[in-house]
Structures are given as C-alpha cells and as structure tokens.
Amino acid sequence: MEFLLSNKDLEIIEAANNLDFDILDDDSCVLKRADFSLHLVHQDLDTLS
C-alpha cells in the first residue's frame, strides 16, 4: 500500500484511472511517498481507515 502526495493531483487521478502507473515513479509529480508494504495485518488497515 502506497500513499502519494502531489501538486498534480488531477494528473495522478487520471493516470490511475487509465492504469498508467509510470507517472507514480516520476519525482517531478510525486512530492512525498509513504510505503506500507511490510507485514500489514488487519488491525493496521483499521488504524488507517
């Protein structure tokens, strides 16, 4: 699970809708990134919701 902060929100939303995920690796588009891919358990998801 990855959370992204961007100054180009509409561009990221459009890319995700078109399944074009290359833009998510573009540092000029993504300002901050948080990756929660290590050993998530159900309680972690409850905390995030």
DSSP file (Angstrom, degrees, kcal/mol; ACC not computed):
  #  RESIDUE AA STRUCTURE BP1 BP2  ACC     N-H-->O    O-->H-N    N-H-->O    O-->H-N    TCO  KAPPA ALPHA  PHI   PSI    X-CA   Y-CA   Z-CA
    1    1 A M              0   0    0      0, 0.0    35,-3.5     0, 0.0     2,-0.4   0.000 360.0 360.0 360.0 132.0    0.0    0.0    0.0
    2    2 A E  E     -A   35   0A   0     33,-0.2     2,-0.4    34,-0.1    33,-0.2  -0.987 360.0-159.1-132.5 136.1    1.4    3.3   -1.0
    3    3 A F  E     -A   34   0A   0     31,-2.9    31,-2.5    -2,-0.4     2,-0.4  -0.938  13.9-164.7-113.0 136.2    0.3    6.9   -0.3
    4    4 A L  E     -A   33   0A   0     -2,-0.4     2,-0.5    29,-0.2    29,-0.2  -0.943  11.8-158.1-124.3 143.2    1.4    9.7   -2.5
    5    5 A L  E     +A   32   0A   0     27,-2.5    26,-2.9    -2,-0.4    27,-1.5  -0.979  27.0 165.5-116.7 130.6    1.4   13.5   -2.1
    6    6 A S  E     -A   30   0A   0     -2,-0.5     3,-0.3    24,-0.2    24,-0.2  -0.968  47.7-142.6-144.5 155.6    1.5   15.6   -5.2
    7    7 A N  S    S+     0   0    0     22,-0.7     3,-0.1    -2,-0.3    23,-0.1   0.359 104.8  61.1 -92.9   2.6    0.9   19.0   -6.5
    8    8 A K     >  +     0   0    0     21,-0.6     4,-1.9     1,-0.1     3,-0.5  -0.412  62.5 152.9-122.4  54.0   -0.5   17.4   -9.7
    9    9 A D  H  > S+     0   0    0     -3,-0.3     4,-2.6     1,-0.3     5,-0.2   0.878  71.9  51.0 -55.3 -44.6   -3.5   15.5   -8.1
   10   10 A L  H  > S+     0   0    0      1,-0.2     4,-2.5     2,-0.2    -1,-0.3   0.872 108.4  52.8 -63.9 -35.4   -5.6   15.5  -11.2
   11   11 A E  H  > S+     0   0    0     -3,-0.5     4,-2.2     2,-0.2    -1,-0.2   0.897 111.0  46.7 -66.2 -40.2   -2.7   14.1  -13.3
   12   12 A I  H  X S+     0   0    0     -4,-1.9     4,-2.6     2,-0.2    -2,-0.2   0.917 112.8  49.1 -67.6 -43.3   -2.3   11.2  -10.8
   13   13 A I  H  X S+     0   0    0     -4,-2.6     4,-2.4     2,-0.2    -2,-0.2   0.927 112.4  48.0 -62.5 -44.9   -6.0   10.5  -10.7
   14   14 A E  H  X S+     0   0    0     -4,-2.5     4,-1.5     1,-0.2    -1,-0.2   0.911 112.1  49.3 -62.2 -42.9   -6.2   10.5  -14.5
   15   15 A A  H  <>S+     0   0    0     -4,-2.2     5,-3.1     1,-0.2    -2,-0.2   0.909 111.3  49.2 -63.7 -42.0   -3.2    8.2  -14.7
   16   16 A A  H ><5S+     0   0    0     -4,-2.6     3,-1.3     1,-0.2    -2,-0.2   0.904 109.0  52.5 -65.0 -40.4   -4.6    5.8  -12.2
   17   17 A N  H 3<5S+     0   0    0     -4,-2.4    -1,-0.2     1,-0.3    -2,-0.2   0.823 113.4  44.3 -63.4 -30.2   -8.0    5.7  -14.0
   18   18 A N  T 3<5S-     0   0    0     -4,-1.5    -1,-0.3    -5,-0.2    -2,-0.2   0.315 113.5-119.0 -95.7   7.4   -6.1    4.8  -17.2
   19   19 A L  T < 5 +     0   0    0     -3,-1.3     2,-0.9     1,-0.2    -3,-0.2   0.810  67.8 142.0  58.1  32.3   -3.9    2.3  -15.4
   20   20 A D    > < +     0   0    0     -5,-3.1     3,-0.7    -6,-0.2    -1,-0.2  -0.775  16.6 165.7-102.7  85.5   -0.9    4.3  -16.4
   21   21 A F  G >   +     0   0    0     -2,-0.9     3,-1.1     1,-0.2     4,-0.3   0.440  50.6  92.1 -87.3   0.2    1.2    3.9  -13.2
   22   22 A D  G >  S+     0   0    0      1,-0.3     3,-1.7     2,-0.2     4,-0.2   0.843  78.4  63.6 -61.0 -32.9    4.5    5.1  -14.7
   23   23 A I  G X  S+     0   0    0     -3,-0.7     3,-1.5     1,-0.3    -1,-0.3   0.779  88.9  68.9 -64.2 -24.4    3.7    8.7  -13.5
   24   24 A L  G <  S+     0   0    0     -3,-1.1    -1,-0.3     1,-0.3    -2,-0.2   0.650  98.0  51.7 -70.3 -13.1    3.8    7.4   -9.9
   25   25 A D  G <  S+     0   0    0     -3,-1.7     2,-0.7    -4,-0.3    -1,-0.3   0.414  84.1 107.2 -97.2  -1.0    7.6    7.0  -10.3
   26   26 A D    X>  -     0   0    0     -3,-1.5     4,-2.1    -4,-0.2     3,-1.6  -0.704  56.5-159.8 -84.6 111.2    8.1   10.5  -11.6
   27   27 A D  T 34 S+     0   0    0     -2,-0.7    -1,-0.2     1,-0.3    -4,-0.0   0.706  89.8  63.1 -65.4 -20.1    9.8   12.6   -8.9
   28   28 A S  T 34 S+     0   0    0      1,-0.1    -1,-0.3   -22,-0.0     3,-0.1   0.698 112.4  36.5 -76.8 -16.5    8.6   15.8  -10.6
   29   29 A C  T <4 S+     0   0    0     -3,-1.6   -22,-0.7    -6,-0.2     2,-0.6   0.792 109.9  63.3-100.7 -38.1    5.0   14.7   -9.9
   30   30 A V  E  <  +A    6   0A   0     -4,-2.1   -24,-0.2    -7,-0.2    -1,-0.2  -0.810  52.1 176.8 -97.3 119.7    5.3   13.0   -6.5
   31   31 A L  E    S+     0   0A   0    -26,-2.9     2,-0.3    -2,-0.6   -25,-0.2   0.883  71.2  12.2 -86.2 -43.3    6.3   15.2   -3.7
   32   32 A K  E     -A    5   0A   0    -27,-1.5   -27,-2.5     2,-0.0     2,-0.4  -0.976  64.4-165.9-137.4 148.8    6.1   12.7   -0.8
   33   33 A R  E     -A    4   0A   0     -2,-0.3     2,-0.4   -29,-0.2   -29,-0.2  -1.000   5.2-172.4-139.0 134.8    5.7    8.9   -0.7
   34   34 A A  E     -A    3   0A   0    -31,-2.5   -31,-2.9    -2,-0.4     2,-0.5  -0.993   9.2-164.2-127.6 125.1    4.8    6.6    2.1
   35   35 A D  E     +A    2   0A   0     -2,-0.4   -33,-0.2   -33,-0.2     3,-0.2  -0.939  13.7 177.5-115.2 120.7    5.0    2.8    1.5
   36   36 A F        +     0   0    0    -35,-3.5     4,-0.1    -2,-0.5   -34,-0.1  -0.352  39.4 124.3-113.9  49.1    3.3    0.4    3.9
   37   37 A S        +     0   0    0      2,-0.1     2,-0.8   -36,-0.1     3,-0.2   0.472  42.6  99.7 -91.3  -0.9    4.1   -2.8    2.2
   38   38 A L  S    S-     0   0    0      1,-0.2    -1,-0.0    -3,-0.2    -3,-0.0  -0.782 102.6 -39.9 -94.6 113.1    5.8   -4.6    5.1
   39   39 A H  S    S-     0   0    0     -2,-0.8     2,-0.3     1,-0.2    -1,-0.2   0.830  70.9-172.9  47.8  54.8    3.8   -7.1    7.0
   40   40 A L        -     0   0    0     -3,-0.2     2,-0.3    -4,-0.1    -1,-0.2  -0.575   1.3-166.8 -74.3 139.7    0.4   -5.4    7.2
   41   41 A V    >>  -     0   0    0     -2,-0.3     4,-1.3     1,-0.0     3,-1.2  -0.807  38.0 -97.8-119.6 166.8   -2.2   -7.0    9.4
   42   42 A H  H 3> S+     0   0    0     -2,-0.3     4,-1.7     1,-0.3     3,-0.2   0.845 121.8  58.4 -55.0 -37.1   -5.9   -6.4    9.5
   43   43 A Q  H 3> S+     0   0    0      1,-0.2     4,-1.9     2,-0.2    -1,-0.3   0.838 100.3  58.0 -64.2 -31.9   -5.6   -4.1   12.6
   44   44 A D  H <> S+     0   0    0     -3,-1.2     4,-1.6     1,-0.2    -1,-0.2   0.904 105.4  49.5 -63.0 -40.7   -3.2   -1.9   10.6
   45   45 A L  H  X S+     0   0    0     -4,-1.3     4,-1.3     1,-0.2    -1,-0.2   0.858 107.6  54.4 -67.9 -34.9   -5.9   -1.3    8.0
   46   46 A D  H  < S+     0   0    0     -4,-1.7    -1,-0.2     1,-0.2    -2,-0.2   0.896 106.8  52.2 -63.3 -38.9   -8.4   -0.4   10.7
   47   47 A T  H  < S+     0   0    0     -4,-1.9    -2,-0.2     1,-0.2    -1,-0.2   0.877 109.9  48.5 -64.1 -37.9   -6.0    2.2   12.0
   48   48 A L  H  <        0   0    0     -4,-1.6    -1,-0.2     1,-0.2    -2,-0.2   0.731 360.0 360.0 -76.5 -22.3   -5.7    3.8    8.6
   49   49 A S     <        0   0    0     -4,-1.3    -1,-0.2    -3,-0.2    -2,-0.2   0.471 360.0 360.0 -87.5 360.0   -9.4    3.9    7.9
